[in-house]
Amino acid sequence: MNIIPFPDRAEWPILLARPMQSTQQIEAAVEPIMAQVRAGGDAALIELAKKFDNAELTVSQLAIDANELDAAESQLSNELKAAIGQAYQNIRLFHERQKQPVEKIETMPGVTCWRKSVGIEKVGLYIPGGTAPLFSTVLMLGIPAQLAGCREVILCTPGSHPAIYYAAKLVGITKVFRIGGAQAIAAMAYGTESVPQVYKIFGPGNQYVTAAKMLIAKEGIAIDMPAGPSEVAIYADDSAVPAFVAADLLSQAEHGADSQVLLVSTSKKLVSMVNLVLSTQLSKLPRRDLAAKALSNSKAILVENEADAIDLLNAYAAEHLILSVENAESVADKIVNAGSIFLGNYTPESAGDYASGTNHTLPTNGFARAYSGVSLDSFVKKITIQHITPEGLQRLGPVVEAMAEAESLDAHKRAVSLRLASLAEVSPV
């Protein structure tokens, strides 16, 4: 890692910048793909699968049939199935507790307001193929969709790992399509002869998938969030275990060459020890080439004190933030920009990636300043409801009349005034 000792605050924006390609360049590559799918439907998907994935598909092979989903279970070890089952239980419990009971609130006598949660009817989930079969993401997206009561949930993935199919069946997904990349996002956004159109699209992906999601968001299809290459920031002091810190840095670096890892510390000794351990651990990783490329874009930043560290971390707004410091919970209270926080030496970020219960679909590239990670709320709409009694309107009506008149919206005022006049006519003298 590149060690940056005590940089001036004016240098922080440059130091904390993510390694990204030109947005215009990426969108220019993605837009023709989107247009091709929109115009050509299934035929376009087959052509693009051959072009980008070297896959020879027919229309009937775009959808994965029920027999293939059923067969996935027999292809997995009992150990893996048990692990997936435990992760399912933990994730489901955490998201189930996010449900909120309907609460009717009487804002004034006779005026009652409340809201209800309604599952988004049609949602699409994208699971990358790439270099790792992210079946864990099927759980992270499928479980809250299941709990929200979404009527139709479809899944697109270029991957064919049986664990992806097994997890899909576990969360109740019955429509799975063998489609990847920007063309999968286009298929779910516009619909094809085989792929249903959805109202909201979820899931991580490379910069091309992210660009496709951003483009369809401009057209009125909702997305979960802008989510690009994975990243982690670690704040560690002398109480941290260097081997643990190195392992956490590498767990994100191995995602891909465009991932970024950041170490922040007040301790020169800690940073030096982590750098030494990194080399040893990296040499043992099967994906060491990818991790090494990511590390070349990454930094270890030394700061003077905890206050500087907190300010720097809030400026970075990490997707994952690990606090390997003595007073971790106290520091966490001062963090306002992060996707998910992990406290102490024995809370590895990979636990959140798989099975602790929190969702691992999180905002990257600094979007944690304004976005939350995926939750049960991501899959529902909040519809407000109100009911006003005659007595309530007599109390509230004059307020509305005065405000409508002040805004020169006479029809708004009249809608109230007519009702109040009607009530006056039937009221006893």
N, C-alpha and C positions, 0 to 999 in steps of 0.2 A: 504494500500500500504506500501511496505517497504521503509522507508525513509533513504537515503544515504547522509549524510552531507559532502560536500566538498571533494569528493574522489580525490586522486592523479591521474594524467593523465595516469599513468602506469596501473591503475586499470580499465580504461574505457573499453577496449576490453572485459573483463570478465563481467562487469556490463551491457554492451549493447548487449550481446549475446542473441539470440532468443532461446526460448525453443523448441528444435527440436529433433526428433528421428533420429536414425542412418540412413543415406541415404542407406547404403548397406542393412540394414535390410528391409527397405521399398521396395527397388528395388527387393530384393529376393522374396518378397510376390507378387509383381506386374508382374514380368516377366512371370510366368506361365499363368497368366490370359491373357496377351497379346498373348502369343503363342497359347493358346486355342482358342481365337477368330480368330486369323489368320488362323488356320487350320480348325476350325469347323463352322465358319460363324454364320448364324442365330441360328443353333442348340446350339452352344456354348453360345450365348447371352441368350437364354431361360433357359439353365441350370444354368448360373451364376446369372440370375435374381432371380431364386428360392433360390440359395445358399446364396446370400448376401442381397437380399431385401425381401425374403419370398414372392415373387410375382409369381403367376401361370399365365404364358403367353403362347399364341400360336404364330406361325409365323405371322398370320394376325393381331395380337394385338401389334406387335412391333411398327408399324406405327400408329399414331393417325389420324383417318380419317377426312375428311373435315367437316363432320357434327358435329363432336365433337368440332372442332375449332370454327365453327359458333355458336354452342350452348353456348360457354363460355360467350359471351357478355350478355346474358340474366341472367346469374348467378351472375353478379356483380352489385353493387349499382351504381346509377347515380353519386354519389359523387366520388367513386373510379374511375369510367370511366373518369370523368372530370379531376381528378388529373392526371391520366395517360396521358390524352390528352394534358394537359398543359406541363407536363414533356417532352412529345414527341416533342412539338413545341420548347421548350427551347434547348433541346439536339440537335435537327435537325439544328436549327439556328446556334448554336456554331460550329457544325461540318461542316456545309455548307460553312461557312466563311473560312474554312481551304483549300478550293479549290484554286489552283494557276493557273492563266492563262499561256498558253504556251508562252514562250518568246524566240524568235530566237536571238542568239547572234553571231555577226560576229567577231570572234576572231582575224582575220586579213583579209584584202581584199580578197574576193572570198572564204573564209572558214567560213561556217555557221554551228553552233551547237545548238541543242535544245533538250528538253526532253518532253515526254508526260506521263501522268498517265493513267494506264490501270488497271481496277478492276481485282483482282484475280478471276479467273473463278469459282473455287469451294472452298467454305469455310464451316467449321463446327463450330457451337457454342455449348458450353457445359454449361448448367445451373444446378447447384447442386440441389438436393432435400433436403436432410439433415433436419434441424429443422426449416428452414425458406424458404418460396417460393420466390426466388429471381427474380421476374418478372421485377424488375428494370434493372437487368443485360441484359435481352432480349432487352430492349431499348438501353442500352449502346453499345451493340454489333451489334444489328440488324440495327440501324439507319445509322452508318457509312458504313456498308455493302451495305445498300440500296443506299446511296449516291454515293458510289464508283462504282456502277453498276456491282457488282458481279453477274455472270450468275446463279449460283446455290448456295443457302444458306440453309443448313440443321441445325436442332437443335436437340440435345439429352438432355433429362432430365428425371430423375426418378420421378420427382414431377408431380402432377396432378391438381395443383391449377388452376382454370379457368383464373386467371389473367395472368398466364404464357402463356396460349393459346391465350388469347385476345391480349396481347402485341405482340406475334409472328405474328398474323394475321395483326396487325396494321403496322408492319414493313415489311410486304410482304413475310414472311416465310410460305411456304406451306407444307414443309416436316418436320414433327416433329416425333421423335421416343422416345418411352417409355423405355429408356436405361440410366443407371447411372454408376458411378464409373469408374475405370480404363478400364472396358470392353467397355464403351461408347467411350473413346478415341481410343481404339484399333479398334473399328468398323469403326470410321470415317477415321482412318489412313490407314487401309488395305482394307476397303470395305467388305460388305457381300452380300448375295443374296438380302437383303432388303435395306441396308444402302449404299448409294453411297460413294465411296472414295473421299476425299477432298485433297486439296493442302496445306491448312493452318487451324490450329485449334485454337480456342479462348475460353477463359472462365476460371473462377476461380474454385477452388475445394480444397478438403483436400490434405493431404500430399501424398496419394496414387494416386490421379488424377494428381497432380503435377509431381510425379515420372513417371507416364505413359507418360505425355507430354514430359518430358526430354528424355525418352527412344526413343520415336518415332522421336524426333528431331535428334537423332544420326543416324536415318535411312533415313533422307532426307525429312521428312514431317515438314514443318515450323510450329512454334507455336508463339503465341503473345509474351509471356514472361514467365519466371519462376514466378509463383504467388502462394503463399501459404496462411497460416492463416493471417487474417486481423490484422492491427496494427495502432496505432496512437501515435504520440508524441505531447505534448503540452508544449510550452514555455510560462509561465505566470509570470507577475509581480504584484505589488500591485494595478494596474489599472484593473486587471481581476476580474470577478465576480465568487467567489468560487463555487456557485451553477451551473453556466454555465460550468465551468471547469469539475466539477464532472460529470455532465450529458454527456459531450463529452467523458470522459474516459469510462463511462459505456456503451455508445452507441457502442463502439468498443468491450468492454469486453463481451457484451452479444452475440457476434457472435459465440463464442465457447471457450471451456476451453483452447485451444492452442493459442488463441489470446493474443497479448501483448499490454499493454498500458504503456506509459512513460510520467512522468511529470518532467519538468525541470524548476527551478526557482531560482532567487536570493533572494527570500523572505521566511524566516522561517514561518512568520505569515500566508502567503498565503497557503503554503503547509499544515500547521496544520489545517487551516479552511477547505481546500478541503478534507482532510482526514475525518474530522467530518461529512461533508455533504455527503460524499460518503456512509457512513454507513446508513444514513437515506434514501437516494435515493435507495440504493441497496435493502433494505428491502421491497420496494414497487414494485420491478420488477418481472413480471411473470417468467423471465428467470434468476432469481437471483442466482440459483445454478451454472449455466454456468459462469455467470459474476464473481462470487466469486472465482471460480477456476482460471479464467484468471487474476484476481487481485492478486492472490497469487504469480503469476510469474512476477508481474509488480513492478515498482519502481518509487519513487519520488526522484530526485537527486537535491540537493542544490549545486549551483555553486557560485563563488565569484563575477562574473561580467558578463556583456552581451557578451563580447568577448569569455569567456569560454563556455557560453551557445551555442553560434553559432558554435564553434568548436566541441562541443559535439554532437550537432544536425546533423552537416555535417558528423560526424563519424558514427552516427546511421543510417542515410539515410532512414528516415521513409517513409512508404507508404503514410500516411496522416500526415501533419504537421500543427498544429494550433498555430498561433502566437497571443496570448492574451496579448499583451504588448502595451505600449503607442505609440511607433514608429514602428508599425508592418510592414508597407511597406518598411521602411528603412532597417529593419532586413531582410525582405524577399529578398532584393537585395543581401544580403551576403550569402544566402542559395544556395548551389550548388548541394546538394544531397537530393532530396525529390521527391515523386511521384506527390503530389498535395498539395498546400499551401492554408490555410484559414486564412484570416486576421481579427483581431479585435474581440470584444465581441459578435457581432451579425452575425457572419458567422460560424454557426455550421457545422461540417464535414458532418452531415447527409443531409444537403442541397445539397452537391456535390454527395452524394450517390444516390440521387433520382432525383433532378429536376432543379438545377441551370443552367445546360447546359454542364459542364465539364464531362469528362468520369470518371467513378469510377473503371474501370479495370486498376489497377496500380501495379507497381513492389513492391514486399514485400521482407522481409528477407535480406535487404541491397542491393538488386539488383537495387535500385534507383541510385546507384553510376554510373551505365552504361546504364540503360534502361529507356525509357519513358513509360508513360501510353498509353493505346490504343487511337488512333486518326483516322482520315480519312486516313492518310498515311499508317496505319497498314493494310488496305484492298486493297491497290493499289501497283502496281509495277511501278517503274520509268524507262522508256525505253529511252535511249539517241539516237538521230538521228543526222546525219551530212551530209552536202552536200558541195562538193568542185567543183568549176568551173575550167576550164582549166587554167585560169589566176591564180586562187587560188593555184592550184597544182604547178605551176611554182614558186610561192613564197614559199610555204610550203615544196615542194619536197626536196630541198637540205638539209633542216633541218632534215627531216626524213632519208634521205640517210646517213648523217653524223652520226646520232645516231645509226642506224641499223648496219653500218659498225663497229662502236666502240663496239657493242655488239656481233660482229661476226655472225650476222643473215643476211646472204647474200641474201636469198630469199625475206626477207622483203625489203631490199634495191632494189632488182631487180624489185619488183612489182611497185615501184615508177619510177625507171630509165627507164623502158620500156615505160611508159606513157610519161615521159618527152622527150624521144627520138622521140616518135610518134608526139608530139606537135611541136618539132623542125622541123620535116620534112614538116609539113603543114604550118608552119609560113611563112609569106612573107619575102623575102630577104630585 
